[in-house]
């Protein structure tokens, strides 16, 4: 399973949702606010979480 368009729409949505949860958790650990609604900060937090999730999945699959 790659991390590009071959994943499919559902897998990309799931990665985004789980990434938002991970990003919010990581931000709360460092004392910052996590996902606070539909705004640019929440997008950045979810993006960071998604990057972390993809890195973890790639590390496990190696």
N, CA and C of each residue as an Amber inpcrd file, in Angstrom:
protein
   186
   0.8460000  -1.1830000   0.0000000   0.0000000   0.0000000   0.0000000
   0.8850000   1.2370000   0.0000000   0.6900000   2.0940000  -0.9710000
   1.4550000   3.3280000  -1.0470000   0.7730000   4.4400000  -0.2730000
   1.3250000   5.6180000  -0.3670000   0.7280000   6.7800000   0.3010000
   0.3270000   7.8280000  -0.7180000  -0.0160000   7.3890000  -1.9140000
  -0.4140000   8.3270000  -2.9520000  -1.8730000   8.0870000  -3.3280000
  -2.2430000   8.4280000  -4.5250000  -3.6290000   8.2990000  -4.9740000
  -4.0920000   6.8490000  -5.0170000  -3.1870000   5.8970000  -5.0310000
  -3.5810000   4.4950000  -5.0770000  -4.2440000   4.0300000  -3.7860000
  -4.1450000   4.8300000  -2.7240000  -4.7840000   4.4650000  -1.4600000
  -6.2960000   4.4890000  -1.5770000  -6.8410000   5.3500000  -2.3890000
  -8.2780000   5.4770000  -2.5140000  -8.8060000   6.6000000  -1.6470000
  -9.9840000   7.0470000  -1.9860000 -10.5790000   8.1910000  -1.2960000
 -10.8830000   7.8850000   0.1650000 -11.4230000   6.7080000   0.4410000
 -11.7860000   6.3550000   1.8200000 -10.5460000   6.3060000   2.7030000
  -9.4800000   5.6960000   2.2150000  -8.2490000   5.6100000   3.0080000
  -7.6690000   6.9940000   3.2670000  -7.7440000   7.8780000   2.2790000
  -7.2430000   9.2420000   2.4730000  -8.0660000   9.9870000   3.5140000
  -9.3740000   9.7940000   3.5130000 -10.2410000  10.4290000   4.5090000
  -9.9250000   9.8970000   5.8980000  -9.7330000   8.5860000   6.0110000
  -9.4100000   7.9780000   7.3080000  -8.0730000   8.5030000   7.8210000
  -7.0750000   8.6060000   6.9440000  -5.7740000   9.1520000   7.3490000
  -5.9360000  10.5850000   7.8380000  -6.7570000  11.3730000   7.1680000
  -6.9940000  12.7520000   7.5920000  -7.6600000  12.8460000   8.9500000
  -8.6590000  11.9980000   9.1910000  -9.3700000  12.0150000  10.4730000
  -8.4490000  11.5680000  11.6020000  -7.7780000  10.4520000  11.4030000
  -6.8590000   9.9610000  12.4410000  -5.7020000  10.9410000  12.6230000
  -5.2620000  11.5470000  11.5390000  -4.2080000  12.5610000  11.6250000
  -4.6320000  13.7480000  12.4650000  -5.8920000  14.1640000  12.3280000
  -6.4130000  15.2490000  13.1600000  -6.4000000  14.8850000  14.6330000
  -6.7670000  13.6460000  14.9290000  -6.7440000  13.1900000  16.3260000
  -5.3170000  13.1500000  16.8700000  -4.4040000  12.5910000  16.0790000
  -3.0040000  12.5230000  16.5080000  -2.4230000  13.9250000  16.6640000
  -2.6980000  14.7930000  15.7000000  -2.1930000  16.1670000  15.7720000
  -2.7110000  16.9000000  16.9900000  -4.0000000  16.7440000  17.2900000
  -4.5670000  17.3720000  18.4780000  -3.9320000  16.8520000  19.7520000
  -3.6710000  15.5440000  19.7900000  -3.0370000  14.9470000  20.9630000
  -1.6140000  15.4660000  21.1380000  -0.8580000  15.4970000  20.0440000
   0.5280000  15.9780000  20.1080000   0.5640000  17.4430000  20.5330000
  -0.3240000  18.2540000  19.9900000  -0.3540000  19.6760000  20.3570000
  -0.7240000  19.8620000  21.8270000  -1.6100000  19.0130000  22.3450000
  -1.9560000  19.1340000  23.7630000  -0.7780000  18.7380000  24.6500000
   0.0620000  17.8260000  24.1760000   1.2430000  17.4290000  24.9480000
   2.2550000  18.5640000  25.0750000   2.3540000  19.3900000  24.0350000
   3.3180000  20.4870000  24.0960000   2.6870000  21.7760000  24.6140000
   1.4320000  21.7080000  25.0330000   0.7950000  22.8560000  25.6690000
   0.0900000  23.8050000  24.7310000  -0.1100000  23.4160000  23.4990000
  -0.7810000  24.2700000  22.5220000  -2.2030000  23.7620000  22.2950000
  -3.0000000  24.5570000  21.6040000  -4.3570000  24.1140000  21.2950000
  -4.3290000  23.2100000  20.0790000  -5.2270000  22.2530000  20.0730000
  -5.3170000  21.3230000  18.9540000  -6.3120000  21.8190000  17.9290000
  -7.1600000  20.9240000  17.4740000  -8.1790000  21.2650000  16.4900000
  -9.2620000  22.0710000  17.1920000  -9.4960000  23.3040000  16.7110000
 -10.4420000  24.2050000  17.3760000 -11.6330000  24.5620000  16.5050000
 -11.7710000  23.9450000  15.3820000 -12.8630000  24.2500000  14.4680000
 -12.3580000  24.1970000  13.0440000 -13.0830000  24.8160000  12.1450000
 -12.6950000  24.8160000  10.7340000 -11.9320000  26.0990000  10.4360000
 -10.6150000  26.0470000  10.6620000  -9.7570000  27.2070000  10.4220000
  -8.3680000  26.7340000  10.0090000  -7.4970000  27.6640000   9.6970000
  -6.1740000  27.3050000   9.1880000  -5.3340000  26.5890000  10.2480000
  -5.4590000  26.9810000  11.5190000  -4.6890000  26.3220000  12.5810000
  -5.0790000  24.8530000  12.6940000  -6.3660000  24.5680000  12.6490000
  -6.8240000  23.1850000  12.7280000  -6.3380000  22.3800000  11.5270000
  -6.3050000  23.0040000  10.3550000  -5.7890000  22.3360000   9.1640000
  -4.3190000  21.9800000   9.3490000  -3.5360000  22.9050000   9.8870000
  -2.1070000  22.6580000  10.1050000  -1.9060000  21.5480000  11.1300000
  -2.6990000  21.5600000  12.2010000  -2.6060000  20.5170000  13.2310000
  -2.9290000  19.1550000  12.6250000  -3.9970000  19.0720000  11.8370000
  -4.3700000  17.8090000  11.2040000  -3.3120000  17.3650000  10.1990000
  -2.7180000  18.3010000   9.4890000  -1.6590000  17.9780000   8.5380000
  -0.4450000  17.3990000   9.2570000  -0.0600000  18.0020000  10.3640000
   1.0620000  17.4840000  11.1590000   0.7510000  16.0720000  11.6520000
  -0.4560000  15.8690000  12.1440000  -0.8540000  14.5400000  12.6090000
  -0.8540000  13.5120000  11.4960000  -1.3080000  13.9010000  10.3160000
  -1.3100000  12.9790000   9.1780000   0.1050000  12.6090000   8.7580000
   1.0040000  13.5710000   8.7930000   2.4060000  13.2920000   8.4630000
   2.9990000  12.3210000   9.4740000   2.6960000  12.5230000  10.7420000
   3.1730000  11.6060000  11.7870000   2.6180000  10.2090000  11.5500000
   1.3170000  10.1120000  11.2440000   0.6880000   8.8130000  11.0060000
   1.3160000   8.1090000   9.8050000   1.5250000   8.8160000   8.7170000
   2.1290000   8.2010000   7.5310000   3.5520000   7.7400000   7.8310000
   4.3080000   8.5120000   8.5980000   5.6700000   8.1110000   8.9680000
   5.6560000   6.8470000   9.8180000   4.7030000   6.7520000  10.7430000
   4.5950000   5.5580000  11.5870000   4.2420000   4.3400000  10.7470000
   3.2740000   4.4930000   9.8440000   2.8600000   3.3720000   8.9930000
   4.0150000   2.9190000   8.1030000   4.7570000   3.8600000   7.5270000
   5.9020000   3.4920000   6.6860000   6.9810000   2.7790000   7.4980000
   7.2160000   3.2260000   8.7380000   8.2330000   2.5910000   9.5810000
   7.8300000   1.1650000   9.9470000   6.5480000   0.9530000  10.1920000
   6.0700000  -0.3830000  10.5530000   6.1390000  -1.3210000   9.3570000
   5.8230000  -0.8260000   8.1770000   5.7810000  -1.6670000   6.9730000
   7.1630000  -2.0350000   6.4440000   8.2170000  -1.4220000   6.9130000
   9.5710000  -1.7460000   6.4340000  10.0420000  -2.9800000   7.0470000
